[in-house]
Amino acid sequence: MTRQMTGAKMVVQALKDQGVDTVFGYPGGAVLPIYDEIFQQNDIQHILVRHEQGAVHAAEGYARSTGKPGVVLVTSGPGATNAVTGLTDALLDSIPIVVLTGQVPTFLIGTDGFQEADTVGITRPCTKHNWLVKDTDALADTIHQAFHVATSGRPGPTLIDIPKDVQFATGTYVPPAKAKTSRYQPQVKGDRESIEQLVEWMEGAERPIFYTGGGVINSGTSASTLLRELVDGTGIPITSTLMGLGAYPASGKHWLGMLGMHGLYEANMAMHDCDLMICIGARFDDRITGRVDAFSPESRKVHIDIDPSSINKIIHVDLPIVGDVGHVLEDLLTIWKSRGRKSNKEALAGWWKQIDAWKDVKCLTYKNSDKVIKPQYAVERLEALTRSMDRYITTEVGQHQMWAAQYLTFDEPGRWMTSGGLGTMGYGLPASVGVQKAHPEALVVNVAGEASWLMNMQEMSTAVQFRLPIKQFILNNERLGMVRQWQQLLHGERYSQSWSEALPDFVKLAEAFGCKGRLVKDPAELDDAIREMIEYDGPFILDVMVEKHENCFPMIPSGEAHNKMLLGDAAATNAIGAAGGALV
Amino acid sequence: MNALKIKKGSSRKSAYDLRDPHKDVEEKHTLAVLVDNEAGVLARVIGLFSGRGYNIDSLTVAEVDHLGHASRITIVTRGTPEIIEQIKAQLGRIVTVREVHDLTVEGPSVERELALFKVAGNGEKRVEALRLADIFRANAVDSTLESFIFELTGAPDKIDAFADLMRPLGLVEMVRTGVAALSRGAE
């Protein structure tokens, strides 16, 4: 069935046919026809953000907490350029989003028209794929393709640039079933012989470890279920990247905690000393590997990833398996079971004994205080008071993000939204808006630092307008904490531009936005403040004044190996060599 | 990997690899990339190379199948074996890329380049230029009393050799198309 309609109507129809219920966006001249169509329907709700970057992060939060693609609608020129940070963020974290941008009419393209920018040119390197649609007849097909590409294979952001005259013109609508999406079909099944080889290695391994990442979560909830069955069946310890938290439950018996630069001691030591590393849906990022030529020197490495370009990019692996995590895990479990569910029990017991000894180091210990709130304590109390709730967490970027990853626990995938790859300050608040929109009844907390939070604070206004009761849990040290920490460790304690004077009064700011705020300084009042935040029926800003000079540990100093972790301030002086100092 | 003196190793695209990058041996590879013939596809390929810091020695592109909307890009690139593998995998990720073939490893192939040389001079040099052109089977496609334009087709080293010979004989300017390549045999 085909129908004639305007390009603008086609956009809305295509979104409906793709099952979209929410669009995050901001109107402008070049998208007015589409906004006119949005006005005349009720199936899709439009969330008016206050800045286009916020729209993209909100869509990311929506996508990560639902598994569905997030949709953004912005205007040409500045609307599109403001979306670039969000697109890059989604690309690095493999988040499926579809961004629709308006463009000047086709006859004005190339004339430096008002609010004209070369949107497809600018966004080419920060999208998985993008299109400029010059013909209304091709519009519906292109939108369906954009959804297909964004959600298939390794997910990512796609963008469609739609000139205004294409929105006004009439063309033929093509439903999703008839769209030409067949050509892009990434391989999802892993090579069976390779999987059999992996099972054989797993059965004999003495010190195996699972190292999992965001790919498990992107593969869908069934992948997490399969992972749990595999881990608990084999008894092999498991660690995860920042992106993969929640795929295996933090309450699980075989959980080692997060690995990486600020990962747990036991996780990093186990990675360094293992004899079989099974990487599932992670990509050997430099925050994970530390010094590459000293990375897990004694292990055989297996890498399961849907993206062939992730294989051997940074670490040479002995057994690559290209395929979707869920499909590969399913085959892996079937083969492992059919061969009699074997594992090297005796060796594993010894391995666990070693791991328990590492755990006894208790690397997350910190010196608490009854005078000032320690940031770690604040996150611990947040955890204690919200653990049992239907809870989603977003974060900004910096020390607070690492403390949140260390002290909060996640038992389900899709509950933890953080900017891992790009490290985008200003991500958490708009992301919490998107998460809350998708889960109106849930508790959504953005664990933030005051500096990051200020970068997109305008989105509080969005939350108030749409009655999204997001909780902003700001660890306020009046510093750019992570920058300050690196300056202390690396630049002779010369704290260049890493503190903020003239910070706003966050309580008054909350009132100005039309929501509620509270300041808390006294550790004894912290629990009460957190409770008030949770119980308040609306958006809430909790300004937690914390210790100003607390450093985030444990830490692998840059340029070092996993087994060279620093556990506290005493060890950190001069820990970073000249070569390491050049790294980020 | 053993030549790289690392145990079970790593490649060289990480900021955290502190090894000497010059130790790895670079190889030259010719890649044939079949792409959808649509706006921006060349920009995607070139952007990939510049964005990720890969080398391009030569690049040619033209539509090869009008009805099938296919273009063929031939890229000559250099890199360590790991980088070459990365380049191929990264090219394969581009949604509008249909096939990537490494002609250097997929068996024997034919490589040709077309070049035009403008050579100006008179007297003995002019005669010598014409004689060498004959030896190289270059065609004179334009001539004035003071100059020739020679057209030469051949493998890149043949073009290089001819250019070297023309230089002392009055080479004014030259242009070359870059490498076009096909694998040998019926496939």
Boltz contact constraints between the chains, C-beta under 6 A:
constraints:
  - contact:
      token1: [A, 124]
      token2: [B, 47]
      max_distance: 6.0
  - contact:
      token1: [A, 125]
      token2: [B, 47]
      max_distance: 6.0
  - contact:
      token1: [A, 125]
      token2: [B, 51]
      max_distance: 6.0
  - contact:
      token1: [A, 129]
      token2: [B, 95]
      max_distance: 6.0
  - contact:
      token1: [A, 149]
      token2: [B, 95]
      max_distance: 6.0
  - contact:
      token1: [A, 184]
      token2: [B, 95]
      max_distance: 6.0
  - contact:
      token1: [A, 286]
      token2: [B, 14]
      max_distance: 6.0
  - contact:
      token1: [A, 286]
      token2: [B, 15]
      max_distance: 6.0
  - contact:
      token1: [A, 286]
      token2: [B, 16]
      max_distance: 6.0
  - contact:
      token1: [A, 289]
      token2: [B, 16]
      max_distance: 6.0
  - contact:
      token1: [A, 291]
      token2: [B, 16]
      max_distance: 6.0
  - contact:
      token1: [A, 292]
      token2: [B, 10]
      max_distance: 6.0
  - contact:
      token1: [A, 292]
      token2: [B, 14]
      max_distance: 6.0
  - contact:
      token1: [A, 292]
      token2: [B, 16]
      max_distance: 6.0
  - contact:
      token1: [A, 292]
      token2: [B, 17]
      max_distance: 6.0
  - contact:
      token1: [A, 293]
      token2: [B, 6]
      max_distance: 6.0
  - contact:
      token1: [A, 293]
      token2: [B, 19]
      max_distance: 6.0
  - contact:
      token1: [A, 297]
      token2: [B, 7]
      max_distance: 6.0
  - contact:
      token1: [A, 308]
      token2: [B, 89]
      max_distance: 6.0
  - contact:
      token1: [A, 309]
      token2: [B, 89]
      max_distance: 6.0
  - contact:
      token1: [A, 309]
      token2: [B, 90]
      max_distance: 6.0
  - contact:
      token1: [A, 309]
      token2: [B, 93]
      max_distance: 6.0
  - contact:
      token1: [A, 313]
      token2: [B, 13]
      max_distance: 6.0
  - contact:
      token1: [A, 314]
      token2: [B, 14]
      max_distance: 6.0
  - contact:
      token1: [A, 315]
      token2: [B, 10]
      max_distance: 6.0
  - contact:
      token1: [A, 316]
      token2: [B, 1]
      max_distance: 6.0
  - contact:
      token1: [A, 316]
      token2: [B, 9]
      max_distance: 6.0
  - contact:
      token1: [A, 316]
      token2: [B, 10]
      max_distance: 6.0
  - contact:
      token1: [A, 579]
      token2: [B, 18]
      max_distance: 6.0
  - contact:
      token1: [A, 583]
      token2: [B, 15]
      max_distance: 6.0
